[in-house]
Amino acid sequence: MPKETDRLKLPLPLGNENVTRESINRIFEKIDVGVATRESILIPAESDLNSYITEGEYYCPTNATVGTLANSPVGVAFHLTIERHAGVVQTLTTFEPSNLQVFQRNYYVGWGPWIKVPTRDDIEEVKVYTDQKIGEIVINDASITDKGIVQLSNAVDGTREDLAATEKAVRDARVAAEKNIKDYTDVTLDQSNLWGTI
């Protein structure tokens, strides 16, 4: 008896067969049947979705049956896709055309929570809400006592209290102060030299 492939159970050559058109056609027909007719598997009543970890397509066609299931995020009929990664991901899609909902969760060592995948409508609703809230925000000008919007200034000799100094203004003020100290020191030293010579 020849060995077979794991999934489609195709015969593996032993090395001593005569290859004919008929044998090749049988293999192609088996591939076609195995791939093209893969059907979703019915999830029966009283099932636990935590036990569904085999890659494939599953479905639960009635709300009444869904009501008997353990670990379902919804109470309505759905389709379930299971895909492999380091563990598995379950994607559950409800059947209602006017209220399509998608939920996902991961299994790796244990199950994560079901997360509702946002629809385009959900995202648009959040965007409209966010835009509205941003439009309502009013930020006053800052003062010594209140936080708020501040204008920057490069001035080093101003007296206003509603502007903030830039890095350049601080540097210019430091350079001016250093020059003033140097000039004062030079003048003082020159005067002390004058008194010292008398």
DRENKE-360187 format. One record per residue (C-alpha): residue number from 1; x, y, z negated. Coordinates in steps of 0.5 Angstrom, whole numbers. Each point is the difference from the previous one (the first is absolute). Layout:
REM DRENKE-360187
+-------+-------+-------+-------+
| lotor |     x |     y |     z |
+-------+-------+-------+-------+
|   NUM |     X |     Y |     Z |
...
+-------+-------+-------+-------+
//
This chain:
REM DRENKE-360187
+-------+-------+-------+-------+
| lotor |     x |     y |     z |
+-------+-------+-------+-------+
|     1 |     0 |     0 |     0 |
|     2 |     3 |     7 |     2 |
|     3 |     1 |     5 |    -5 |
|     4 |    -5 |     6 |     1 |
|     5 |     1 |     8 |    -2 |
|     6 |    -3 |     2 |    -6 |
|     7 |    -5 |     5 |     2 |
|     8 |    -3 |    -2 |     7 |
|     9 |     2 |    -8 |    -1 |
|    10 |     3 |     0 |     7 |
|    11 |     5 |    -6 |     1 |
|    12 |     7 |     1 |     0 |
|    13 |     4 |    -3 |     5 |
|    14 |     4 |    -7 |    -2 |
|    15 |     5 |     1 |     6 |
|    16 |    -2 |    -7 |     4 |
|    17 |    -7 |     3 |     3 |
|    18 |    -1 |     1 |     7 |
|    19 |    -3 |     7 |     1 |
|    20 |    -6 |     0 |     4 |
|    21 |    -5 |     6 |     2 |
|    22 |    -5 |    -4 |    -4 |
|    23 |     4 |     0 |    -6 |
|    24 |     2 |     8 |     0 |
|    25 |    -7 |     1 |     2 |
|    26 |    -3 |    -3 |    -6 |
|    27 |     5 |     4 |    -5 |
|    28 |    -2 |     6 |     3 |
|    29 |    -8 |    -2 |    -1 |
|    30 |     2 |    -1 |    -7 |
|    31 |     3 |     7 |    -1 |
|    32 |    -6 |     3 |     4 |
|    33 |    -5 |    -4 |    -5 |
|    34 |     5 |     2 |    -6 |
|    35 |     1 |     7 |     1 |
|    36 |    -7 |     2 |     4 |
|    37 |    -5 |    -3 |    -5 |
|    38 |     3 |     2 |    -6 |
|    39 |    -7 |     1 |    -4 |
|    40 |    -1 |     4 |    -7 |
|    41 |    -1 |    -5 |    -6 |
|    42 |    -6 |     1 |    -4 |
|    43 |     1 |     2 |    -7 |
|    44 |    -6 |    -4 |    -4 |
|    45 |    -4 |     2 |    -6 |
|    46 |     4 |     0 |    -7 |
|    47 |     7 |     1 |     3 |
|    48 |     5 |     4 |    -3 |
|    49 |     4 |     4 |     5 |
|    50 |     6 |     0 |    -4 |
|    51 |     1 |    -7 |     2 |
|    52 |     0 |     2 |     8 |
|    53 |     7 |     1 |     1 |
|    54 |     1 |    -4 |     7 |
|    55 |     1 |     4 |     6 |
|    56 |    -6 |     1 |     4 |
|    57 |    -7 |     2 |     1 |
|    58 |    -6 |    -1 |    -5 |
|    59 |    -7 |     3 |     0 |
|    60 |    -6 |     0 |    -5 |
|    61 |    -6 |     2 |     4 |
|    62 |    -5 |     1 |    -5 |
|    63 |    -1 |     5 |    -6 |
|    64 |    -3 |    -6 |    -4 |
|    65 |     6 |    -4 |     1 |
|    66 |     5 |     6 |    -2 |
|    67 |    -4 |     1 |    -6 |
|    68 |     3 |    -7 |    -3 |
|    69 |     7 |     1 |     2 |
|    70 |     5 |     2 |    -5 |
|    71 |     5 |     6 |     1 |
|    72 |    -3 |     3 |     6 |
|    73 |     0 |     8 |     0 |
|    74 |    -7 |     0 |     3 |
|    75 |    -7 |    -3 |     0 |
|    76 |    -1 |     0 |     8 |
|    77 |     2 |    -5 |     5 |
|    78 |     7 |     1 |     3 |
|    79 |     6 |    -3 |     4 |
|    80 |     6 |    -2 |    -4 |
|    81 |     7 |     0 |     4 |
|    82 |     6 |    -3 |    -4 |
|    83 |     7 |     2 |     3 |
|    84 |     7 |    -2 |    -3 |
|    85 |     5 |     4 |    -3 |
|    86 |     5 |    -2 |    -6 |
|    87 |    -7 |    -2 |    -3 |
|    88 |    -7 |     2 |     4 |
|    89 |    -4 |     6 |     2 |
|    90 |    -8 |    -1 |     0 |
|    91 |    -4 |     5 |     4 |
|    92 |    -7 |     0 |    -1 |
|    93 |    -5 |     3 |     5 |
|    94 |    -7 |     1 |    -2 |
|    95 |    -5 |    -1 |     6 |
|    96 |    -5 |     6 |    -1 |
|    97 |     1 |     4 |     7 |
|    98 |    -2 |     6 |    -4 |
|    99 |     4 |    -1 |    -6 |
|   100 |     6 |    -3 |     2 |
|   101 |     5 |    -1 |    -6 |
|   102 |     7 |    -3 |     0 |
|   103 |     3 |    -3 |    -6 |
|   104 |     7 |    -2 |    -1 |
|   105 |     5 |    -4 |    -5 |
|   106 |     6 |    -3 |    -1 |
|   107 |     2 |    -7 |    -3 |
|   108 |     7 |    -1 |    -2 |
|   109 |     1 |    -4 |    -7 |
|   110 |    -7 |     3 |    -1 |
|   111 |    -6 |     4 |     3 |
|   112 |     1 |     7 |     0 |
|   113 |    -7 |     4 |     0 |
|   114 |    -5 |     1 |     6 |
|   115 |     2 |     7 |     3 |
|   116 |    -5 |     3 |     4 |
|   117 |     3 |     3 |     7 |
|   118 |    -3 |     7 |     2 |
|   119 |    -4 |     0 |     6 |
|   120 |     1 |     6 |     5 |
|   121 |    -6 |     3 |    -3 |
|   122 |     3 |     0 |    -7 |
|   123 |     6 |     3 |     2 |
|   124 |    -4 |     6 |     4 |
|   125 |    -4 |     1 |    -7 |
|   126 |     6 |     0 |    -4 |
|   127 |     3 |     5 |     5 |
|   128 |    -6 |     5 |     0 |
|   129 |     0 |     0 |    -7 |
|   130 |     7 |     1 |    -1 |
|   131 |     0 |     6 |     5 |
|   132 |    -6 |     3 |    -4 |
|   133 |     3 |     0 |    -6 |
|   134 |     7 |     3 |     3 |
|   135 |    -4 |     5 |     3 |
|   136 |    -3 |     2 |    -7 |
|   137 |     7 |     1 |    -4 |
|   138 |     1 |     7 |    -1 |
|   139 |     7 |     1 |    -3 |
|   140 |     1 |     7 |    -3 |
|   141 |     6 |     5 |     1 |
|   142 |     5 |    -2 |    -6 |
|   143 |     2 |     5 |    -6 |
|   144 |     4 |     0 |    -6 |
|   145 |    -6 |    -3 |    -4 |
|   146 |    -3 |    -5 |     6 |
|   147 |     2 |    -5 |     5 |
|   148 |    -1 |     1 |     7 |
|   149 |     3 |     2 |     7 |
|   150 |     6 |     4 |     0 |
|   151 |     3 |     4 |     5 |
|   152 |     8 |    -1 |     1 |
|   153 |     5 |     6 |     0 |
|   154 |     7 |     1 |     2 |
|   155 |     0 |     7 |    -4 |
|   156 |     5 |     1 |    -6 |
|   157 |    -2 |     6 |    -2 |
|   158 |    -8 |     0 |    -1 |
|   159 |    -4 |     0 |    -6 |
|   160 |    -6 |    -3 |     3 |
|   161 |    -3 |    -6 |    -5 |
|   162 |    -4 |    -4 |     6 |
|   163 |     6 |    -2 |     4 |
|   164 |     5 |    -6 |    -1 |
|   165 |     7 |     1 |     2 |
|   166 |     3 |    -4 |     5 |
|   167 |     7 |    -4 |     0 |
|   168 |     3 |     6 |     4 |
|   169 |    -3 |     5 |    -5 |
|   170 |     3 |    -3 |    -6 |
|   171 |     7 |    -1 |     4 |
|   172 |     0 |     7 |     2 |
|   173 |    -1 |     2 |    -7 |
|   174 |     5 |    -4 |    -3 |
|   175 |     5 |     3 |     5 |
|   176 |    -2 |     7 |    -1 |
|   177 |     1 |    -1 |    -8 |
|   178 |     7 |    -4 |     1 |
|   179 |     2 |     6 |     4 |
|   180 |    -3 |     5 |    -5 |
|   181 |     4 |    -3 |    -5 |
|   182 |     7 |     0 |     4 |
|   183 |    -1 |     7 |     1 |
|   184 |    -1 |     2 |    -7 |
|   185 |     5 |    -5 |    -2 |
|   186 |     5 |     4 |     5 |
|   187 |    -2 |     7 |    -2 |
|   188 |     1 |    -2 |    -8 |
|   189 |     7 |    -3 |     1 |
|   190 |     2 |     6 |     4 |
|   191 |    -3 |     5 |    -5 |
|   192 |     4 |    -4 |    -6 |
|   193 |     6 |     0 |     5 |
|   194 |     0 |     7 |     0 |
|   195 |    -1 |     1 |    -8 |
|   196 |     6 |    -5 |    -1 |
|   197 |     5 |     5 |     4 |
|   198 |    -2 |     6 |    -4 |
+-------+-------+-------+-------+
//
